Amino acid sequence: MADDDWYEDGDVVREAARARRAAWAGMSVVTCLFGAVVLVVAAVGLAVILALAYAMAVMD
């Protein structure tokens, strides 16, 4: 970075810490959404399996 006194040393450290927090929060949201999608897919799969099992039991 050019030494034009636009950033003080404390500003650079503070901005780096803010960027790390923002990245961590963003990844937490992405991970949470991915987990929610996995749980929804598992629930739908279980519902389909149970519905098929019920249909086979009723047809007997």
C-alpha distance matrix in Angstrom:
0.0 3.8 6.3 8.6 10.2 9.9 9.3 11.6 11.6 14.6 13.1 10.5 13.6 15.8 13.9 13.8 17.5 18.3 17.0 19.1 22.0 21.9 21.8 24.6 26.6 26.3 27.4 30.2 31.5 31.4 33.3 35.8 36.5 37.0 39.4 41.2 41.7 43.0 45.5 46.7 47.3 49.2 51.3 52.2 53.1 55.3 56.9 57.8 59.3 61.3 62.6 63.7 65.3 67.1 68.3 69.6 71.4 73.0 74.2 76.1
3.8 0.0 3.8 5.7 8.3 8.8 9.5 11.8 12.7 15.9 14.4 12.6 16.0 18.0 16.4 16.9 20.4 21.1 20.1 22.4 25.2 24.9 25.1 28.0 29.8 29.5 30.9 33.6 34.7 34.8 36.8 39.1 39.8 40.4 42.8 44.6 45.1 46.5 48.9 50.0 50.7 52.6 54.7 55.5 56.6 58.7 60.3 61.2 62.7 64.7 65.9 67.1 68.8 70.5 71.6 73.1 74.9 76.4 77.5 79.5
6.3 3.8 0.0 3.8 5.7 7.7 8.4 9.7 10.8 14.2 13.5 12.3 15.5 17.6 16.7 17.4 20.7 21.6 21.2 23.4 25.9 26.1 26.7 29.2 31.1 31.1 32.6 35.1 36.3 36.7 38.6 40.8 41.7 42.5 44.7 46.4 47.2 48.6 50.8 52.0 52.9 54.7 56.6 57.7 58.8 60.8 62.4 63.5 64.9 66.8 68.1 69.4 71.0 72.7 73.9 75.4 77.1 78.5 79.8 81.8
8.6 5.7 3.8 0.0 3.8 5.4 7.8 9.6 12.0 14.8 13.5 13.2 16.7 18.0 17.0 18.5 21.6 22.0 21.9 24.5 26.6 26.5 27.5 30.2 31.6 31.6 33.5 35.9 36.8 37.4 39.5 41.4 42.2 43.3 45.6 47.0 47.8 49.5 51.6 52.6 53.7 55.6 57.3 58.3 59.6 61.6 63.0 64.1 65.8 67.6 68.7 70.1 71.8 73.4 74.5 76.2 77.9 79.2 80.5 82.6
10.2 8.3 5.7 3.8 0.0 3.8 5.4 6.3 9.3 11.8 10.7 11.2 14.5 15.6 15.2 17.1 19.7 20.1 20.7 23.2 25.0 25.2 26.6 29.0 30.3 30.7 32.7 34.7 35.7 36.7 38.7 40.4 41.4 42.7 44.7 46.1 47.2 48.9 50.8 51.9 53.2 55.0 56.6 57.7 59.2 61.0 62.4 63.7 65.3 66.9 68.1 69.7 71.3 72.7 74.1 75.7 77.3 78.6 80.1 82.1
9.9 8.8 7.7 5.4 3.8 0.0 3.8 6.6 9.8 11.5 9.3 10.0 13.6 13.9 12.9 15.3 18.0 17.8 18.2 21.1 22.7 22.5 24.0 26.7 27.6 27.9 30.1 32.2 32.9 33.9 36.1 37.7 38.5 39.9 42.1 43.3 44.3 46.1 48.0 49.0 50.3 52.2 53.7 54.8 56.3 58.2 59.4 60.7 62.5 64.1 65.2 66.8 68.5 69.8 71.1 72.9 74.4 75.6 77.1 79.2
9.3 9.5 8.4 7.8 5.4 3.8 0.0 3.7 6.4 7.9 5.8 6.3 9.8 10.4 9.8 12.0 14.5 14.8 15.4 18.0 19.6 19.9 21.4 23.7 24.9 25.5 27.5 29.4 30.5 31.5 33.5 35.1 36.2 37.6 39.5 40.9 42.1 43.7 45.5 46.7 48.1 49.8 51.3 52.6 54.1 55.8 57.2 58.6 60.2 61.7 63.0 64.6 66.2 67.5 68.9 70.6 72.1 73.4 75.0 77.0
11.6 11.8 9.7 9.6 6.3 6.6 3.7 0.0 3.8 5.4 5.2 6.5 8.9 9.9 10.7 12.5 14.4 15.3 16.6 18.6 20.1 21.0 22.6 24.5 25.8 26.9 28.7 30.3 31.7 33.0 34.6 36.2 37.6 39.0 40.6 42.1 43.5 45.0 46.6 48.1 49.6 51.1 52.5 54.1 55.5 57.0 58.5 60.1 61.5 62.9 64.4 66.1 67.4 68.8 70.4 72.0 73.3 74.7 76.4 78.3
11.6 12.7 10.8 12.0 9.3 9.8 6.4 3.8 0.0 3.8 5.4 5.3 6.4 8.7 10.0 10.8 12.6 14.3 15.5 16.8 18.7 20.1 21.3 22.8 24.5 25.8 27.3 28.8 30.6 31.8 33.1 34.8 36.5 37.6 39.1 40.8 42.4 43.6 45.2 46.9 48.3 49.5 51.2 52.8 54.1 55.5 57.2 58.8 60.0 61.5 63.1 64.7 65.9 67.4 69.1 70.6 71.8 73.4 75.1 76.9
14.6 15.9 14.2 14.8 11.8 11.5 7.9 5.4 3.8 0.0 3.8 5.5 5.2 6.0 8.5 9.9 10.5 12.1 14.1 15.3 16.5 18.2 19.9 21.0 22.4 24.1 25.7 26.9 28.6 30.2 31.4 32.8 34.6 36.0 37.3 38.9 40.7 41.9 43.3 45.0 46.6 47.8 49.2 51.0 52.4 53.7 55.3 57.1 58.3 59.6 61.2 63.0 64.1 65.4 67.3 68.9 70.0 71.5 73.3 75.1
13.1 14.4 13.5 13.5 10.7 9.3 5.8 5.2 5.4 3.8 0.0 3.8 5.5 5.0 5.9 8.4 9.8 10.3 12.0 14.1 15.2 16.2 18.0 19.7 20.8 22.1 24.1 25.4 26.8 28.3 29.9 31.3 32.8 34.3 35.8 37.2 38.8 40.3 41.8 43.2 44.8 46.3 47.7 49.2 50.7 52.2 53.6 55.3 56.8 58.1 59.5 61.3 62.6 63.9 65.5 67.3 68.5 69.8 71.6 73.5
10.5 12.6 12.3 13.2 11.2 10.0 6.3 6.5 5.3 5.5 3.8 0.0 3.8 5.5 5.1 6.1 8.6 9.8 10.4 12.3 14.2 15.2 16.3 18.2 19.9 20.8 22.4 24.2 25.7 26.8 28.3 30.1 31.5 32.7 34.4 36.0 37.4 38.7 40.5 42.0 43.3 44.8 46.4 47.9 49.2 50.8 52.4 53.9 55.3 56.8 58.3 59.9 61.2 62.6 64.2 65.8 67.1 68.6 70.3 72.1
13.6 16.0 15.5 16.7 14.5 13.6 9.8 8.9 6.4 5.2 5.5 3.8 0.0 3.8 5.5 5.1 6.2 8.6 9.9 10.6 12.4 14.2 15.3 16.5 18.4 19.9 21.1 22.5 24.5 25.8 26.8 28.5 30.4 31.5 32.8 34.6 36.2 37.3 38.9 40.7 42.1 43.3 44.9 46.7 47.9 49.2 50.9 52.6 53.8 55.2 56.9 58.5 59.6 61.1 62.9 64.4 65.5 67.1 68.9 70.6
15.8 18.0 17.6 18.0 15.6 13.9 10.4 9.9 8.7 6.0 5.0 5.5 3.8 0.0 3.8 5.5 5.1 6.2 8.6 9.9 10.6 12.3 14.2 15.3 16.5 18.2 20.0 21.0 22.6 24.4 25.6 26.9 28.7 30.2 31.5 32.9 34.8 36.1 37.4 39.0 40.7 42.0 43.3 45.1 46.6 47.8 49.3 51.2 52.5 53.7 55.3 57.1 58.3 59.6 61.3 63.0 64.1 65.5 67.4 69.2
13.9 16.4 16.7 17.0 15.2 12.9 9.8 10.7 10.0 8.5 5.9 5.1 5.5 3.8 0.0 3.8 5.4 5.0 6.1 8.6 9.8 10.4 12.1 14.1 15.2 16.2 18.2 19.8 21.0 22.4 24.1 25.5 26.9 28.4 30.0 31.4 32.9 34.5 36.0 37.4 38.9 40.5 41.9 43.4 44.9 46.4 47.8 49.4 50.9 52.3 53.7 55.5 56.8 58.1 59.7 61.4 62.7 64.1 65.8 67.7
13.8 16.9 17.4 18.5 17.1 15.3 12.0 12.5 10.8 9.9 8.4 6.1 5.1 5.5 3.8 0.0 3.8 5.4 5.1 6.2 8.7 9.9 10.5 12.2 14.2 15.2 16.5 18.2 20.0 21.0 22.3 24.2 25.8 26.8 28.4 30.2 31.6 32.8 34.5 36.2 37.5 38.8 40.5 42.1 43.3 44.8 46.5 48.0 49.3 50.8 52.4 53.9 55.2 56.7 58.3 59.8 61.1 62.7 64.4 66.1
17.5 20.4 20.7 21.6 19.7 18.0 14.5 14.4 12.6 10.5 9.8 8.6 6.2 5.1 5.4 3.8 0.0 3.8 5.4 5.1 6.2 8.6 9.9 10.5 12.3 14.2 15.4 16.4 18.4 20.0 20.9 22.4 24.4 25.6 26.8 28.5 30.3 31.4 32.8 34.6 36.2 37.3 38.8 40.7 42.0 43.2 44.9 46.7 47.8 49.1 50.8 52.6 53.6 55.0 56.9 58.4 59.5 61.1 62.9 64.6
18.3 21.1 21.6 22.0 20.1 17.8 14.8 15.3 14.3 12.1 10.3 9.8 8.6 6.2 5.0 5.4 3.8 0.0 3.8 5.4 5.1 6.1 8.6 9.8 10.5 12.2 14.2 15.2 16.6 18.4 19.8 21.0 22.6 24.3 25.6 26.9 28.7 30.2 31.5 33.0 34.7 36.1 37.4 39.1 40.6 42.0 43.4 45.1 46.6 47.8 49.3 51.2 52.4 53.6 55.3 57.1 58.2 59.6 61.4 63.3
17.0 20.1 21.2 21.9 20.7 18.2 15.4 16.6 15.5 14.1 12.0 10.4 9.9 8.6 6.1 5.1 5.4 3.8 0.0 3.8 5.4 5.1 6.1 8.5 9.8 10.4 12.2 14.1 15.3 16.4 18.1 19.8 21.1 22.4 24.1 25.7 27.0 28.5 30.2 31.6 33.0 34.5 36.1 37.5 38.9 40.5 42.0 43.5 45.0 46.4 47.9 49.5 50.9 52.3 53.8 55.5 56.8 58.2 59.9 61.8
19.1 22.4 23.4 24.5 23.2 21.1 18.0 18.6 16.8 15.3 14.1 12.3 10.6 9.9 8.6 6.2 5.1 5.4 3.8 0.0 3.8 5.5 5.1 6.0 8.5 9.8 10.5 12.1 14.3 15.3 16.2 18.1 20.0 20.9 22.3 24.2 25.7 26.8 28.4 30.2 31.5 32.7 34.4 36.1 37.3 38.7 40.4 42.0 43.2 44.7 46.4 47.9 49.1 50.6 52.3 53.8 55.0 56.6 58.3 60.0
22.0 25.2 25.9 26.6 25.0 22.7 19.6 20.1 18.7 16.5 15.2 14.2 12.4 10.6 9.8 8.7 6.2 5.1 5.4 3.8 0.0 3.8 5.5 5.1 6.1 8.5 9.9 10.4 12.3 14.2 15.2 16.3 18.4 19.8 20.9 22.4 24.4 25.6 26.8 28.5 30.3 31.4 32.8 34.6 36.0 37.2 38.8 40.6 41.9 43.1 44.8 46.6 47.7 49.0 50.8 52.4 53.5 55.0 56.9 58.6
21.9 24.9 26.1 26.5 25.2 22.5 19.9 21.0 20.1 18.2 16.2 15.2 14.2 12.3 10.4 9.9 8.6 6.1 5.1 5.5 3.8 0.0 3.8 5.5 5.1 6.0 8.6 9.8 10.6 12.3 14.1 15.3 16.6 18.3 19.9 21.1 22.7 24.4 25.8 27.1 28.7 30.3 31.6 33.1 34.7 36.2 37.5 39.2 40.7 42.0 43.4 45.2 46.6 47.8 49.4 51.2 52.4 53.7 55.5 57.4
21.8 25.1 26.7 27.5 26.6 24.0 21.4 22.6 21.3 19.9 18.0 16.3 15.3 14.2 12.1 10.5 9.9 8.6 6.1 5.1 5.5 3.8 0.0 3.8 5.5 5.1 6.2 8.5 9.9 10.5 12.1 14.1 15.4 16.4 18.2 19.9 21.1 22.5 24.3 25.8 27.0 28.5 30.2 31.6 32.9 34.5 36.1 37.6 39.0 40.5 42.0 43.5 44.9 46.4 47.9 49.5 50.9 52.3 53.9 55.8
24.6 28.0 29.2 30.2 29.0 26.7 23.7 24.5 22.8 21.0 19.7 18.2 16.5 15.3 14.1 12.2 10.5 9.8 8.5 6.0 5.1 5.5 3.8 0.0 3.8 5.4 5.2 6.1 8.7 9.9 10.4 12.2 14.3 15.2 16.3 18.3 20.0 20.9 22.4 24.3 25.7 26.8 28.4 30.3 31.4 32.7 34.5 36.2 37.3 38.7 40.4 42.1 43.2 44.6 46.4 47.9 49.1 50.7 52.4 54.1
26.6 29.8 31.1 31.6 30.3 27.6 24.9 25.8 24.5 22.4 20.8 19.9 18.4 16.5 15.2 14.2 12.3 10.5 9.8 8.5 6.1 5.1 5.5 3.8 0.0 3.8 5.5 5.0 6.3 8.7 9.8 10.5 12.4 14.2 15.2 16.5 18.5 20.0 21.0 22.6 24.5 25.7 26.9 28.7 30.3 31.5 32.9 34.8 36.2 37.3 38.8 40.8 41.9 43.1 44.9 46.6 47.7 49.1 51.0 52.8
26.3 29.5 31.1 31.6 30.7 27.9 25.5 26.9 25.8 24.1 22.1 20.8 19.9 18.2 16.2 15.2 14.2 12.2 10.4 9.8 8.5 6.0 5.1 5.4 3.8 0.0 3.8 5.4 5.2 6.3 8.6 9.9 10.7 12.4 14.3 15.4 16.7 18.5 20.1 21.2 22.8 24.5 25.8 27.2 28.7 30.4 31.7 33.2 34.8 36.2 37.5 39.3 40.7 42.0 43.5 45.3 46.6 47.9 49.6 51.6
27.4 30.9 32.6 33.5 32.7 30.1 27.5 28.7 27.3 25.7 24.1 22.4 21.1 20.0 18.2 16.5 15.4 14.2 12.2 10.5 9.9 8.6 6.2 5.2 5.5 3.8 0.0 3.8 5.4 5.0 6.0 8.4 9.8 10.4 12.1 14.1 15.2 16.3 18.2 19.9 21.0 22.4 24.2 25.7 26.8 28.4 30.1 31.6 32.8 34.4 36.0 37.5 38.8 40.3 41.9 43.4 44.7 46.3 47.9 49.7
30.2 33.6 35.1 35.9 34.7 32.2 29.4 30.3 28.8 26.9 25.4 24.2 22.5 21.0 19.8 18.2 16.4 15.2 14.1 12.1 10.4 9.8 8.5 6.1 5.0 5.4 3.8 0.0 3.8 5.5 5.1 6.1 8.6 9.8 10.5 12.2 14.2 15.3 16.4 18.3 20.0 21.0 22.4 24.3 25.7 26.8 28.5 30.3 31.5 32.7 34.4 36.2 37.3 38.6 40.4 42.0 43.1 44.6 46.5 48.2
31.5 34.7 36.3 36.8 35.7 32.9 30.5 31.7 30.6 28.6 26.8 25.7 24.5 22.6 21.0 20.0 18.4 16.6 15.3 14.3 12.3 10.6 9.9 8.7 6.3 5.2 5.4 3.8 0.0 3.8 5.4 5.1 6.2 8.6 9.8 10.5 12.3 14.2 15.3 16.5 18.4 19.9 21.0 22.5 24.3 25.7 26.9 28.7 30.3 31.4 32.8 34.7 36.1 37.2 38.8 40.6 41.8 43.1 44.9 46.9
31.4 34.8 36.7 37.4 36.7 33.9 31.5 33.0 31.8 30.2 28.3 26.8 25.8 24.4 22.4 21.0 20.0 18.4 16.4 15.3 14.2 12.3 10.5 9.9 8.7 6.3 5.0 5.5 3.8 0.0 3.8 5.4 5.2 6.1 8.6 9.8 10.6 12.3 14.3 15.4 16.6 18.4 20.0 21.1 22.5 24.3 25.7 27.1 28.7 30.2 31.5 33.1 34.6 36.0 37.4 39.1 40.6 41.9 43.5 45.4
33.3 36.8 38.6 39.5 38.7 36.1 33.5 34.6 33.1 31.4 29.9 28.3 26.8 25.6 24.1 22.3 20.9 19.8 18.1 16.2 15.2 14.1 12.1 10.4 9.8 8.6 6.0 5.1 5.4 3.8 0.0 3.8 5.5 5.1 6.1 8.6 9.9 10.5 12.3 14.3 15.4 16.5 18.3 20.0 21.1 22.5 24.3 25.8 27.0 28.5 30.2 31.7 32.9 34.4 36.1 37.5 38.8 40.5 42.1 43.8
35.8 39.1 40.8 41.4 40.4 37.7 35.1 36.2 34.8 32.8 31.3 30.1 28.5 26.9 25.5 24.2 22.4 21.0 19.8 18.1 16.3 15.3 14.1 12.2 10.5 9.9 8.4 6.1 5.1 5.4 3.8 0.0 3.8 5.4 5.1 6.2 8.7 9.9 10.6 12.3 14.3 15.3 16.4 18.4 19.9 21.0 22.5 24.4 25.8 26.8 28.5 30.4 31.5 32.7 34.5 36.2 37.2 38.7 40.6 42.3
36.5 39.8 41.7 42.2 41.4 38.5 36.2 37.6 36.5 34.6 32.8 31.5 30.4 28.7 26.9 25.8 24.4 22.6 21.1 20.0 18.4 16.6 15.4 14.3 12.4 10.7 9.8 8.6 6.2 5.2 5.5 3.8 0.0 3.8 5.4 5.0 6.2 8.6 9.9 10.5 12.3 14.2 15.2 16.5 18.3 19.9 21.0 22.6 24.4 25.6 26.8 28.7 30.2 31.3 32.8 34.7 36.0 37.2 38.9 40.9
37.0 40.4 42.5 43.3 42.7 39.9 37.6 39.0 37.6 36.0 34.3 32.7 31.5 30.2 28.4 26.8 25.6 24.3 22.4 20.9 19.8 18.3 16.4 15.2 14.2 12.4 10.4 9.8 8.6 6.1 5.1 5.4 3.8 0.0 3.8 5.4 5.1 6.2 8.7 9.9 10.7 12.4 14.3 15.4 16.5 18.4 20.0 21.2 22.6 24.4 25.7 27.2 28.6 30.2 31.6 33.1 34.6 36.1 37.6 39.5
39.4 42.8 44.7 45.6 44.7 42.1 39.5 40.6 39.1 37.3 35.8 34.4 32.8 31.5 30.0 28.4 26.8 25.6 24.1 22.3 20.9 19.9 18.2 16.3 15.2 14.3 12.1 10.5 9.8 8.6 6.1 5.1 5.4 3.8 0.0 3.8 5.4 5.1 6.2 8.6 9.9 10.5 12.3 14.3 15.3 16.4 18.3 20.0 21.1 22.4 24.2 25.8 26.9 28.4 30.2 31.6 32.8 34.4 36.2 37.8
41.2 44.6 46.4 47.0 46.1 43.3 40.9 42.1 40.8 38.9 37.2 36.0 34.6 32.9 31.4 30.2 28.5 26.9 25.7 24.2 22.4 21.1 19.9 18.3 16.5 15.4 14.1 12.2 10.5 9.8 8.6 6.2 5.0 5.4 3.8 0.0 3.8 5.4 5.1 6.2 8.6 9.9 10.5 12.3 14.2 15.3 16.4 18.4 20.0 21.0 22.4 24.4 25.6 26.7 28.4 30.2 31.4 32.6 34.5 36.4
41.7 45.1 47.2 47.8 47.2 44.3 42.1 43.5 42.4 40.7 38.8 37.4 36.2 34.8 32.9 31.6 30.3 28.7 27.0 25.7 24.4 22.7 21.1 20.0 18.5 16.7 15.2 14.2 12.3 10.6 9.9 8.7 6.2 5.1 5.4 3.8 0.0 3.8 5.4 5.1 6.2 8.6 9.8 10.6 12.2 14.2 15.3 16.5 18.3 19.9 21.0 22.6 24.3 25.6 26.9 28.6 30.2 31.4 32.9 35.0
43.0 46.5 48.6 49.5 48.9 46.1 43.7 45.0 43.6 41.9 40.3 38.7 37.3 36.1 34.5 32.8 31.4 30.2 28.5 26.8 25.6 24.4 22.5 20.9 20.0 18.5 16.3 15.3 14.2 12.3 10.5 9.9 8.6 6.2 5.1 5.4 3.8 0.0 3.8 5.5 5.2 6.2 8.6 10.0 10.5 12.2 14.2 15.4 16.5 18.3 19.9 21.2 22.5 24.2 25.7 27.1 28.5 30.2 31.7 33.4
45.5 48.9 50.8 51.6 50.8 48.0 45.5 46.6 45.2 43.3 41.8 40.5 38.9 37.4 36.0 34.5 32.8 31.5 30.2 28.4 26.8 25.8 24.3 22.4 21.0 20.1 18.2 16.4 15.3 14.3 12.3 10.6 9.9 8.7 6.2 5.1 5.4 3.8 0.0 3.8 5.5 5.1 6.1 8.6 9.8 10.4 12.2 14.2 15.3 16.3 18.1 20.0 20.9 22.2 24.1 25.7 26.7 28.3 30.1 31.8
46.7 50.0 52.0 52.6 51.9 49.0 46.7 48.1 46.9 45.0 43.2 42.0 40.7 39.0 37.4 36.2 34.6 33.0 31.6 30.2 28.5 27.1 25.8 24.3 22.6 21.2 19.9 18.3 16.5 15.4 14.3 12.3 10.5 9.9 8.6 6.2 5.1 5.5 3.8 0.0 3.8 5.4 5.1 6.1 8.5 9.8 10.5 12.3 14.2 15.3 16.3 18.3 19.9 20.8 22.3 24.3 25.6 26.7 28.4 30.5
47.3 50.7 52.9 53.7 53.2 50.3 48.1 49.6 48.3 46.6 44.8 43.3 42.1 40.7 38.9 37.5 36.2 34.7 33.0 31.5 30.3 28.7 27.0 25.7 24.5 22.8 21.0 20.0 18.4 16.6 15.4 14.3 12.3 10.7 9.9 8.6 6.2 5.2 5.5 3.8 0.0 3.8 5.5 5.2 6.1 8.6 9.8 10.6 12.3 14.2 15.3 16.6 18.3 19.8 21.0 22.6 24.3 25.6 27.0 29.0
49.2 52.6 54.7 55.6 55.0 52.2 49.8 51.1 49.5 47.8 46.3 44.8 43.3 42.0 40.5 38.8 37.3 36.1 34.5 32.7 31.4 30.3 28.5 26.8 25.7 24.5 22.4 21.0 19.9 18.4 16.5 15.3 14.2 12.4 10.5 9.9 8.6 6.2 5.1 5.4 3.8 0.0 3.8 5.5 5.1 6.1 8.6 9.9 10.5 12.2 14.1 15.4 16.4 18.2 19.9 21.1 22.4 24.2 25.7 27.3
51.3 54.7 56.6 57.3 56.6 53.7 51.3 52.5 51.2 49.2 47.7 46.4 44.9 43.3 41.9 40.5 38.8 37.4 36.1 34.4 32.8 31.6 30.2 28.4 26.9 25.8 24.2 22.4 21.0 20.0 18.3 16.4 15.2 14.3 12.3 10.5 9.8 8.6 6.1 5.1 5.5 3.8 0.0 3.8 5.4 5.1 6.1 8.6 9.9 10.5 12.1 14.2 15.2 16.2 18.1 19.9 20.9 22.2 24.2 25.9
52.2 55.5 57.7 58.3 57.7 54.8 52.6 54.1 52.8 51.0 49.2 47.9 46.7 45.1 43.4 42.1 40.7 39.1 37.5 36.1 34.6 33.1 31.6 30.3 28.7 27.2 25.7 24.3 22.5 21.1 20.0 18.4 16.5 15.4 14.3 12.3 10.6 10.0 8.6 6.1 5.2 5.5 3.8 0.0 3.8 5.4 5.0 6.2 8.6 9.9 10.4 12.3 14.2 15.2 16.3 18.3 19.8 20.9 22.4 24.6
53.1 56.6 58.8 59.6 59.2 56.3 54.1 55.5 54.1 52.4 50.7 49.2 47.9 46.6 44.9 43.3 42.0 40.6 38.9 37.3 36.0 34.7 32.9 31.4 30.3 28.7 26.8 25.7 24.3 22.5 21.1 19.9 18.3 16.5 15.3 14.2 12.2 10.5 9.8 8.5 6.1 5.1 5.4 3.8 0.0 3.8 5.4 5.2 6.2 8.6 9.9 10.7 12.3 14.2 15.3 16.6 18.4 20.0 21.2 23.0
55.3 58.7 60.8 61.6 61.0 58.2 55.8 57.0 55.5 53.7 52.2 50.8 49.2 47.8 46.4 44.8 43.2 42.0 40.5 38.7 37.2 36.2 34.5 32.7 31.5 30.4 28.4 26.8 25.7 24.3 22.5 21.0 19.9 18.4 16.4 15.3 14.2 12.2 10.4 9.8 8.6 6.1 5.1 5.4 3.8 0.0 3.8 5.4 5.1 6.1 8.5 9.9 10.4 12.1 14.1 15.3 16.3 18.2 19.9 21.4
56.9 60.3 62.4 63.0 62.4 59.4 57.2 58.5 57.2 55.3 53.6 52.4 50.9 49.3 47.8 46.5 44.9 43.4 42.0 40.4 38.8 37.5 36.1 34.5 32.9 31.7 30.1 28.5 26.9 25.7 24.3 22.5 21.0 20.0 18.3 16.4 15.3 14.2 12.2 10.5 9.8 8.6 6.1 5.0 5.4 3.8 0.0 3.8 5.5 5.2 6.0 8.6 9.8 10.4 12.1 14.1 15.2 16.2 18.2 20.1
57.8 61.2 63.5 64.1 63.7 60.7 58.6 60.1 58.8 57.1 55.3 53.9 52.6 51.2 49.4 48.0 46.7 45.1 43.5 42.0 40.6 39.2 37.6 36.2 34.8 33.2 31.6 30.3 28.7 27.1 25.8 24.4 22.6 21.2 20.0 18.4 16.5 15.4 14.2 12.3 10.6 9.9 8.6 6.2 5.2 5.4 3.8 0.0 3.8 5.5 5.1 6.2 8.5 9.8 10.4 12.2 14.2 15.2 16.4 18.6
59.3 62.7 64.9 65.8 65.3 62.5 60.2 61.5 60.0 58.3 56.8 55.3 53.8 52.5 50.9 49.3 47.8 46.6 45.0 43.2 41.9 40.7 39.0 37.3 36.2 34.8 32.8 31.5 30.3 28.7 27.0 25.8 24.4 22.6 21.1 20.0 18.3 16.5 15.3 14.2 12.3 10.5 9.9 8.6 6.2 5.1 5.5 3.8 0.0 3.8 5.5 5.2 6.1 8.6 9.9 10.6 12.3 14.2 15.4 16.9
61.3 64.7 66.8 67.6 66.9 64.1 61.7 62.9 61.5 59.6 58.1 56.8 55.2 53.7 52.3 50.8 49.1 47.8 46.4 44.7 43.1 42.0 40.5 38.7 37.3 36.2 34.4 32.7 31.4 30.2 28.5 26.8 25.6 24.4 22.4 21.0 19.9 18.3 16.3 15.3 14.2 12.2 10.5 9.9 8.6 6.1 5.2 5.5 3.8 0.0 3.8 5.4 5.0 6.0 8.5 9.8 10.4 12.1 14.1 15.6
62.6 65.9 68.1 68.7 68.1 65.2 63.0 64.4 63.1 61.2 59.5 58.3 56.9 55.3 53.7 52.4 50.8 49.3 47.9 46.4 44.8 43.4 42.0 40.4 38.8 37.5 36.0 34.4 32.8 31.5 30.2 28.5 26.8 25.7 24.2 22.4 21.0 19.9 18.1 16.3 15.3 14.1 12.1 10.4 9.9 8.5 6.0 5.1 5.5 3.8 0.0 3.8 5.4 5.1 6.1 8.6 9.8 10.5 12.2 14.4
63.7 67.1 69.4 70.1 69.7 66.8 64.6 66.1 64.7 63.0 61.3 59.9 58.5 57.1 55.5 53.9 52.6 51.2 49.5 47.9 46.6 45.2 43.5 42.1 40.8 39.3 37.5 36.2 34.7 33.1 31.7 30.4 28.7 27.2 25.8 24.4 22.6 21.2 20.0 18.3 16.6 15.4 14.2 12.3 10.7 9.9 8.6 6.2 5.2 5.4 3.8 0.0 3.8 5.4 5.0 6.1 8.6 9.8 10.5 12.5
65.3 68.8 71.0 71.8 71.3 68.5 66.2 67.4 65.9 64.1 62.6 61.2 59.6 58.3 56.8 55.2 53.6 52.4 50.9 49.1 47.7 46.6 44.9 43.2 41.9 40.7 38.8 37.3 36.1 34.6 32.9 31.5 30.2 28.6 26.9 25.6 24.3 22.5 20.9 19.9 18.3 16.4 15.2 14.2 12.3 10.4 9.8 8.5 6.1 5.0 5.4 3.8 0.0 3.8 5.5 5.1 6.2 8.6 10.0 11.0
67.1 70.5 72.7 73.4 72.7 69.8 67.5 68.8 67.4 65.4 63.9 62.6 61.1 59.6 58.1 56.7 55.0 53.6 52.3 50.6 49.0 47.8 46.4 44.6 43.1 42.0 40.3 38.6 37.2 36.0 34.4 32.7 31.3 30.2 28.4 26.7 25.6 24.2 22.2 20.8 19.8 18.2 16.2 15.2 14.2 12.1 10.4 9.8 8.6 6.0 5.1 5.4 3.8 0.0 3.8 5.4 5.0 6.1 8.6 10.1
68.3 71.6 73.9 74.5 74.1 71.1 68.9 70.4 69.1 67.3 65.5 64.2 62.9 61.3 59.7 58.3 56.9 55.3 53.8 52.3 50.8 49.4 47.9 46.4 44.9 43.5 41.9 40.4 38.8 37.4 36.1 34.5 32.8 31.6 30.2 28.4 26.9 25.7 24.1 22.3 21.0 19.9 18.1 16.3 15.3 14.1 12.1 10.4 9.9 8.5 6.1 5.0 5.5 3.8 0.0 3.8 5.4 5.2 6.1 8.8
69.6 73.1 75.4 76.2 75.7 72.9 70.6 72.0 70.6 68.9 67.3 65.8 64.4 63.0 61.4 59.8 58.4 57.1 55.5 53.8 52.4 51.2 49.5 47.9 46.6 45.3 43.4 42.0 40.6 39.1 37.5 36.2 34.7 33.1 31.6 30.2 28.6 27.1 25.7 24.3 22.6 21.1 19.9 18.3 16.6 15.3 14.1 12.2 10.6 9.8 8.6 6.1 5.1 5.4 3.8 0.0 3.8 5.5 5.2 6.5
71.4 74.9 77.1 77.9 77.3 74.4 72.1 73.3 71.8 70.0 68.5 67.1 65.5 64.1 62.7 61.1 59.5 58.2 56.8 55.0 53.5 52.4 50.9 49.1 47.7 46.6 44.7 43.1 41.8 40.6 38.8 37.2 36.0 34.6 32.8 31.4 30.2 28.5 26.7 25.6 24.3 22.4 20.9 19.8 18.4 16.3 15.2 14.2 12.3 10.4 9.8 8.6 6.2 5.0 5.4 3.8 0.0 3.8 5.5 5.4
73.0 76.4 78.5 79.2 78.6 75.6 73.4 74.7 73.4 71.5 69.8 68.6 67.1 65.5 64.1 62.7 61.1 59.6 58.2 56.6 55.0 53.7 52.3 50.7 49.1 47.9 46.3 44.6 43.1 41.9 40.5 38.7 37.2 36.1 34.4 32.6 31.4 30.2 28.3 26.7 25.6 24.2 22.2 20.9 20.0 18.2 16.2 15.2 14.2 12.1 10.5 9.8 8.6 6.1 5.2 5.5 3.8 0.0 3.8 5.4
74.2 77.5 79.8 80.5 80.1 77.1 75.0 76.4 75.1 73.3 71.6 70.3 68.9 67.4 65.8 64.4 62.9 61.4 59.9 58.3 56.9 55.5 53.9 52.4 51.0 49.6 47.9 46.5 44.9 43.5 42.1 40.6 38.9 37.6 36.2 34.5 32.9 31.7 30.1 28.4 27.0 25.7 24.2 22.4 21.2 19.9 18.2 16.4 15.4 14.1 12.2 10.5 10.0 8.6 6.1 5.2 5.5 3.8 0.0 3.8
76.1 79.5 81.8 82.6 82.1 79.2 77.0 78.3 76.9 75.1 73.5 72.1 70.6 69.2 67.7 66.1 64.6 63.3 61.8 60.0 58.6 57.4 55.8 54.1 52.8 51.6 49.7 48.2 46.9 45.4 43.8 42.3 40.9 39.5 37.8 36.4 35.0 33.4 31.8 30.5 29.0 27.3 25.9 24.6 23.0 21.4 20.1 18.6 16.9 15.6 14.4 12.5 11.0 10.1 8.8 6.5 5.4 5.4 3.8 0.0
